[in-house]
Amino acid sequence: MAGHGKLGLFEPIVKWLKNAIKHVHHGSTPHPHAAPHTTPRWRGKPLDPHYNFETIPNHPQNPFGSRAVRRLTPQELENHRVFIDQHGTFRNAHDGSLFDSRGSTTHWGRGQSDRAIFTMDPNGNIYASKYQAVGDFHHSTLANGHPVAGAGEIVVHDGKVQWLTSNSGHYKPGIGEMQQVLGEFGRHGVSPVPVFNQIMQRIL
């Protein structure tokens, strides 16, 4: 043992530390942007009043009649949250895996498509669902009926956003809301250039 010297004794620990540091730089630890944003940043747009009673079956002003549009528990909502990591990649907040919208079933996509529905709250938190069904699960489900800073559809392949729309009958977002979404994307290093023309085609 004496022949190894003090450095020899600590060599396994030094190797372990170097390996741990290497993993930190390669993103194997929790991402720094994984936690929800808690500071208000963007202007919210309220739910269209036409849908105020959509959660009450058979209410005379429920546009879906006997059906009730879902609202989510905090845990269910968290399971739909996605965040943008330090490389501009979209990830599922609940496990850090890459978000991918392929195989989504949405009303706007007319059945199975690449389009997931999404909302962004005034704090900049993004929620997405690969499932949407009329009278059951809508943008208002992801927002729990609260105001949104943005809403529509998003196409993401292997964590990389391809394009998005402002299609949402519940919130009817306009140019201002989509600018806010692009602003949040840009804040996390996602370039709006590949999707800007697609957005403008759908909201002008």
Secondary structure, DSSP 8 states (H G I E B T S, - for coil): -GGGHHHHHHHHHHHHHHHHHHHHHTT-S--TT-S---S--S--B---GGGTTTTSTT-TT-TTTT-------HHHHHTTEEEE-TTS-EEETTT--B---TTEEETTTTEEES-EEEEE-TT--EEEESB-BTTTB-HHHHTTT--BSEEEEEEEETTEEEEEE---TTT---HHHHHHHHHHHHHTT--SHHHHHHHHHHH-
